[in-house]
């Protein structure tokens, strides 16, 4: 009986860690896109200032 409990626990811990990795990757992607957008915004402000 304890063996089936440990197997169930292992499966649930594996299942619960995967969404966390997905969320972390999602925020990493959002962060990278935000940085890129900020850099492009700075560049466009410099270009418009030159006009």
N, CA, C and O atoms as a Tinker XYZ file with bonds, in Angstrom:
   204  protein
     1  N      0.828000   -1.203000    0.000000    73     2
     2  CA     0.000000    0.000000    0.000000    64     1     3
     3  C      0.864000    1.256000    0.000000    63     2     4     5
     4  O      0.573000    2.219000   -0.709000    81     3
     5  N      1.913000    1.241000    0.788000    73     3     6
     6  CA     2.773000    2.420000    0.825000    64     5     7
     7  C      3.471000    2.612000   -0.515000    63     6     8     9
     8  O      3.785000    3.737000   -0.905000    81     7
     9  N      3.710000    1.513000   -1.214000    73     7    10
    10  CA     4.363000    1.638000   -2.521000    64     9    11
    11  C      3.462000    2.393000   -3.498000    63    10    12    13
    12  O      3.942000    3.263000   -4.223000    81    11
    13  N      2.184000    2.082000   -3.530000    73    11    14
    14  CA     1.273000    2.769000   -4.441000    64    13    15
    15  C      1.162000    4.250000   -4.059000    63    14    16    17
    16  O      1.027000    5.102000   -4.937000    81    15
    17  N      1.217000    4.558000   -2.780000    73    15    18
    18  CA     1.178000    5.955000   -2.357000    64    17    19
    19  C      2.416000    6.704000   -2.840000    63    18    20    21
    20  O      2.311000    7.838000   -3.307000    81    19
    21  N      3.577000    6.084000   -2.732000    73    19    22
    22  CA     4.810000    6.750000   -3.155000    64    21    23
    23  C      4.809000    6.964000   -4.668000    63    22    24    25
    24  O      5.285000    7.990000   -5.154000    81    23
    25  N      4.281000    6.007000   -5.400000    73    23    26
    26  CA     4.203000    6.163000   -6.851000    64    25    27
    27  C      3.264000    7.319000   -7.199000    63    26    28    29
    28  O      3.586000    8.138000   -8.060000    81    27
    29  N      2.128000    7.389000   -6.550000    73    27    30
    30  CA     1.190000    8.477000   -6.791000    64    29    31
    31  C      1.808000    9.819000   -6.445000    63    30    32    33
    32  O      1.601000   10.803000   -7.156000    81    31
    33  N      2.564000    9.864000   -5.358000    73    31    34
    34  CA     3.213000   11.110000   -4.956000    64    33    35
    35  C      4.253000   11.532000   -5.986000    63    34    36    37
    36  O      4.368000   12.714000   -6.313000    81    35
    37  N      5.005000   10.569000   -6.493000    73    35    38
    38  CA     6.028000   10.879000   -7.490000    64    37    39
    39  C      5.376000   11.436000   -8.755000    63    38    40    41
    40  O      5.866000   12.407000   -9.331000    81    39
    41  N      4.285000   10.830000   -9.181000    73    39    42
    42  CA     3.606000   11.311000  -10.379000    64    41    43
    43  C      3.054000   12.720000  -10.162000    63    42    44    45
    44  O      3.154000   13.566000  -11.051000    81    43
    45  N      2.475000   12.977000   -8.991000    73    43    46
    46  CA     1.893000   14.302000   -8.758000    64    45    47
    47  C      2.989000   15.362000   -8.656000    63    46    48    49
    48  O      2.791000   16.488000   -9.112000    81    47
    49  N      4.140000   15.028000   -8.067000    73    47    50
    50  CA     5.206000   16.024000   -7.966000    64    49    51
    51  C      5.779000   16.323000   -9.351000    63    50    52    53
    52  O      6.119000   17.468000   -9.650000    81    51
    53  N      5.884000   15.301000  -10.189000    73    51    54
    54  CA     6.362000   15.528000  -11.554000    64    53    55
    55  C      5.361000   16.395000  -12.316000    63    54    56    57
    56  O      5.751000   17.284000  -13.073000    81    55
    57  N      4.104000   16.137000  -12.118000    73    55    58
    58  CA     3.062000   16.905000  -12.795000    64    57    59
    59  C      3.047000   18.355000  -12.330000    63    58    60    61
    60  O      2.825000   19.258000  -13.137000    81    59
    61  N      3.278000   18.593000  -11.044000    73    59    62
    62  CA     3.193000   19.951000  -10.519000    64    61    63
    63  C      4.429000   20.773000  -10.871000    63    62    64    65
    64  O      4.360000   22.002000  -10.896000    81    63
    65  N      5.546000   20.125000  -11.141000    73    63    66
    66  CA     6.752000   20.899000  -11.461000    64    65    67
    67  C      6.764000   21.358000  -12.920000    63    66    68    69
    68  O      7.360000   22.386000  -13.239000    81    67
    69  N      6.117000   20.614000  -13.794000    73    67    70
    70  CA     6.129000   20.996000  -15.212000    64    69    71
    71  C      5.441000   22.333000  -15.483000    63    70    72    73
    72  O      5.996000   23.150000  -16.217000    81    71
    73  N      4.259000   22.591000  -14.924000    73    71    74
    74  CA     3.665000   23.923000  -15.132000    64    73    75
    75  C      4.539000   25.041000  -14.602000    63    74    76    77
    76  O      4.557000   26.132000  -15.172000    81    75
    77  N      5.267000   24.791000  -13.516000    73    75    78
    78  CA     6.149000   25.832000  -12.983000    64    77    79
    79  C      7.244000   26.161000  -13.987000    63    78    80    81
    80  O      7.569000   27.331000  -14.189000    81    79
    81  N      7.813000   25.144000  -14.615000    73    79    82
    82  CA     8.825000   25.393000  -15.641000    64    81    83
    83  C      8.216000   26.143000  -16.820000    63    82    84    85
    84  O      8.846000   27.041000  -17.380000    81    83
    85  N      7.003000   25.779000  -17.195000    73    83    86
    86  CA     6.336000   26.458000  -18.309000    64    85    87
    87  C      6.078000   27.920000  -17.971000    63    86    88    89
    88  O      6.263000   28.797000  -18.814000    81    87
    89  N      5.652000   28.181000  -16.742000    73    87    90
    90  CA     5.403000   29.561000  -16.316000    64    89    91
    91  C      6.702000   30.345000  -16.293000    63    90    92    93
    92  O      6.742000   31.504000  -16.705000    81    91
    93  N      7.781000   29.703000  -15.804000    73    91    94
    94  CA     9.078000   30.389000  -15.764000    64    93    95
    95  C      9.540000   30.724000  -17.177000    63    94    96    97
    96  O     10.014000   31.831000  -17.431000    81    95
    97  N      9.404000   29.771000  -18.096000    73    95    98
    98  CA     9.800000   30.029000  -19.491000    64    97    99
    99  C      8.938000   31.127000  -20.098000    63    98   100   101
   100  O      9.434000   31.965000  -20.851000    81    99
   101  N      7.650000   31.123000  -19.773000    73    99   102
   102  CA     6.743000   32.141000  -20.290000    64   101   103
   103  C      7.178000   33.533000  -19.836000    63   102   104   105
   104  O      7.226000   34.469000  -20.634000    81   103
   105  N      7.495000   33.662000  -18.542000    73   103   106
   106  CA     7.920000   34.963000  -18.041000    64   105   107
   107  C      9.271000   35.366000  -18.590000    63   106   108   109
   108  O      9.530000   36.552000  -18.798000    81   107
   109  N     10.141000   34.387000  -18.829000    73   107   110
   110  CA    11.436000   34.690000  -19.449000    64   109   111
   111  C     11.218000   35.239000  -20.856000    63   110   112   113
   112  O     11.872000   36.197000  -21.268000    81   111
   113  N     10.289000   34.616000  -21.590000    73   111   114
   114  CA     9.976000   35.063000  -22.945000    64   113   115
   115  C      9.377000   36.468000  -22.930000    63   114   116   117
   116  O      9.768000   37.319000  -23.729000    81   115
   117  N      8.436000   36.710000  -22.031000    73   115   118
   118  CA     7.812000   38.035000  -21.904000    64   117   119
   119  C      8.858000   39.083000  -21.548000    63   118   120   121
   120  O      8.852000   40.191000  -22.084000    81   119
   121  N      9.753000   38.719000  -20.638000    73   119   122
   122  CA    10.798000   39.649000  -20.216000    64   121   123
   123  C     11.707000   40.002000  -21.386000    63   122   124   125
   124  O     12.052000   41.168000  -21.575000    81   123
   125  N     12.096000   39.001000  -22.169000    73   123   126
   126  CA    12.963000   39.250000  -23.322000    64   125   127
   127  C     12.247000   40.138000  -24.347000    63   126   128   129
   128  O     12.851000   41.051000  -24.910000    81   127
   129  N     10.975000   39.868000  -24.583000    73   127   130
   130  CA    10.208000   40.676000  -25.531000    64   129   131
   131  C     10.070000   42.107000  -25.020000    63   130   132   133
   132  O     10.132000   43.053000  -25.806000    81   131
   133  N      9.884000   42.273000  -23.714000    73   131   134
   134  CA     9.762000   43.605000  -23.120000    64   133   135
   135  C     11.053000   44.392000  -23.301000    63   134   136   137
   136  O     11.028000   45.566000  -23.670000    81   135
   137  N     12.180000   43.738000  -23.038000    73   135   138
   138  CA    13.475000   44.398000  -23.202000    64   137   139
   139  C     13.687000   44.824000  -24.655000    63   138   140   141
   140  O     14.176000   45.920000  -24.928000    81   139
   141  N     13.312000   43.942000  -25.576000    73   139   142
   142  CA    13.473000   44.253000  -27.000000    64   141   143
   143  C     12.573000   45.432000  -27.391000    63   142   144   145
   144  O     12.988000   46.321000  -28.135000    81   143
   145  N     11.349000   45.426000  -26.883000    73   143   146
   146  CA    10.428000   46.519000  -27.194000    64   145   147
   147  C     10.947000   47.846000  -26.634000    63   146   148   149
   148  O     10.844000   48.883000  -27.290000    81   147
   149  N     11.499000   47.810000  -25.435000    73   147   150
   150  CA    12.058000   49.027000  -24.846000    64   149   151
   151  C     13.232000   49.538000  -25.685000    63   150   152   153
   152  O     13.360000   50.741000  -25.913000    81   151
   153  N     14.081000   48.626000  -26.139000    73   151   154
   154  CA    15.228000   49.020000  -26.956000    64   153   155
   155  C     14.757000   49.631000  -28.277000    63   154   156   157
   156  O     15.307000   50.637000  -28.726000    81   155
   157  N     13.748000   49.030000  -28.896000    73   155   158
   158  CA    13.225000   49.565000  -30.152000    64   157   159
   159  C     12.574000   50.934000  -29.923000    63   158   160   161
   160  O     12.674000   51.826000  -30.765000    81   159
   161  N     11.911000   51.087000  -28.782000    73   159   162
   162  CA    11.280000   52.372000  -28.469000    64   161   163
   163  C     12.345000   53.458000  -28.309000    63   162   164   165
   164  O     12.182000   54.572000  -28.806000    81   163
   165  N     13.413000   53.134000  -27.626000    73   163   166
   166  CA    14.519000   54.093000  -27.456000    64   165   167
   167  C     15.090000   54.469000  -28.818000    63   166   168   169
   168  O     15.373000   55.637000  -29.086000    81   167
   169  N     15.253000   53.468000  -29.669000    73   167   170
   170  CA    15.809000   53.710000  -31.002000    64   169   171
   171  C     14.871000   54.595000  -31.819000    63   170   172   173
   172  O     15.329000   55.503000  -32.513000    81   171
   173  N     13.565000   54.341000  -31.746000    73   171   174
   174  CA    12.609000   55.142000  -32.519000    64   173   175
   175  C     12.560000   56.573000  -31.997000    63   174   176   177
   176  O     12.386000   57.510000  -32.776000    81   175
   177  N     12.713000   56.752000  -30.687000    73   175   178
   178  CA    12.735000   58.114000  -30.140000    64   177   179
   179  C     13.961000   58.870000  -30.644000    63   178   180   181
   180  O     13.875000   60.061000  -30.941000    81   179
   181  N     15.083000   58.197000  -30.740000    73   179   182
   182  CA    16.291000   58.836000  -31.259000    64   181   183
   183  C     16.104000   59.218000  -32.723000    63   182   184   185
   184  O     16.513000   60.296000  -33.155000    81   183
   185  N     15.472000   58.306000  -33.485000    73   183   186
   186  CA    15.246000   58.594000  -34.908000    64   185   187
   187  C     14.288000   59.761000  -35.082000    63   186   188   189
   188  O     14.517000   60.620000  -35.934000    81   187
   189  N     13.226000   59.811000  -34.299000    73   187   190
   190  CA    12.262000   60.899000  -34.449000    64   189   191
   191  C     12.861000   62.219000  -33.971000    63   190   192   193
   192  O     12.480000   63.280000  -34.466000    81   191
   193  N     13.789000   62.174000  -33.019000    73   191   194
   194  CA    14.433000   63.385000  -32.560000    64   193   195
   195  C     15.331000   63.949000  -33.664000    63   194   196   197
   196  O     15.503000   65.163000  -33.771000    81   195
   197  N     15.895000   63.071000  -34.475000    73   195   198
   198  CA    16.755000   63.534000  -35.556000    64   197   199
   199  C     15.959000   64.241000  -36.656000    63   198   200   201
   200  O     16.485000   65.115000  -37.344000    81   199
   201  N     14.716000   63.864000  -36.814000    73   199   202
   202  CA    13.893000   64.532000  -37.827000    64   201   203
   203  C     13.628000   65.950000  -37.363000    63   202   204
   204  O     12.953000   66.711000  -38.056000    81   203
